[in-house]
Amino acid sequence: MIRSCIRQGCHNTFEHLDRGQLYSLERRSLGTTEFLWLCADCQAKYAVAVSPAGELDVVPREPDMGPLLPNPEMDLRLFSARFGTHVAA
């Protein structure tokens, strides 16, 4: 279960899908999937990435940084999704 933002030092708690970025981290060799969340405040300044050594890291977001794409050749695969705000009619 996701409880809080993945960035160390951030204490925002997970409450809604439309506030931040949800990540799925697949560990193919173990057959497991872990879900992570980067809050909206941190998402504006940081991105989640898998290093060449296969470690998960929160890195400063570059101004022209596009989406981070999964690498299907690695044991670790990182996918992200953003959910829009739902407005009740």
C-alpha positions in Angstrom: 0.0 0.0 0.0 1.2 3.5 -0.8 1.4 5.7 2.2 3.6 8.7 1.3 5.8 10.3 -1.3 8.8 8.4 -2.4 11.2 11.3 -2.1 13.2 11.3 1.2 12.4 14.3 3.3 8.9 14.8 1.9 6.1 14.0 4.3 3.1 14.3 2.0 0.7 11.4 2.4 -1.0 9.6 -0.5 -4.7 10.4 -0.6 -5.8 10.7 -4.3 -4.6 9.4 -7.6 -5.0 12.8 -9.3 -2.4 14.5 -7.0 1.0 13.4 -8.2 2.5 10.6 -10.3 2.0 6.9 -9.7 4.9 4.5 -10.6 5.0 0.7 -11.1 8.4 -0.8 -10.5 8.6 -4.4 -11.9 11.4 -6.7 -10.7 11.3 -9.3 -13.4 13.8 -11.7 -11.8 11.6 -11.9 -8.7 8.3 -11.6 -10.4 7.2 -8.7 -8.2 5.7 -5.3 -8.7 6.0 -2.4 -6.3 3.9 0.8 -6.5 5.4 4.2 -5.7 4.0 7.7 -5.6 5.7 11.1 -6.2 3.5 13.8 -4.8 2.4 16.8 -7.0 4.8 19.2 -5.1 7.8 16.9 -5.7 6.7 16.0 -9.2 7.2 19.6 -10.3 10.9 19.5 -9.2 11.9 15.8 -9.4 11.6 12.7 -11.5 11.9 9.0 -10.5 14.5 7.0 -12.6 16.3 3.7 -12.6 20.0 4.1 -12.7 22.3 2.1 -15.0 23.3 0.1 -11.9 19.6 -0.9 -11.5 18.8 1.3 -8.4 15.8 3.5 -8.0 16.6 7.2 -7.6 14.7 10.5 -7.3 16.6 13.0 -9.5 16.1 16.8 -10.1 13.9 17.4 -13.1 15.5 19.2 -16.0 13.4 22.0 -17.7 13.3 20.1 -21.0 13.0 16.6 -19.5 10.5 14.4 -21.3 8.9 11.3 -19.9 11.2 8.6 -18.6 10.7 5.5 -20.7 10.9 1.9 -19.4 13.8 -0.2 -20.5 12.4 -3.7 -21.4 15.9 -5.2 -21.4 16.6 -4.5 -17.8 15.5 -6.6 -14.8 13.9 -3.5 -13.3 11.2 -1.7 -15.4 9.7 1.6 -14.3 6.3 2.7 -15.6 4.4 5.9 -14.7 0.9 7.1 -15.0 -0.9 10.4 -14.2 -4.6 10.5 -13.5 -6.7 13.5 -14.4 -8.9 15.3 -12.0 -12.4 13.9 -11.9 -15.2 16.5 -11.8 -18.6 15.2 -10.7 -21.5 16.4 -12.8 
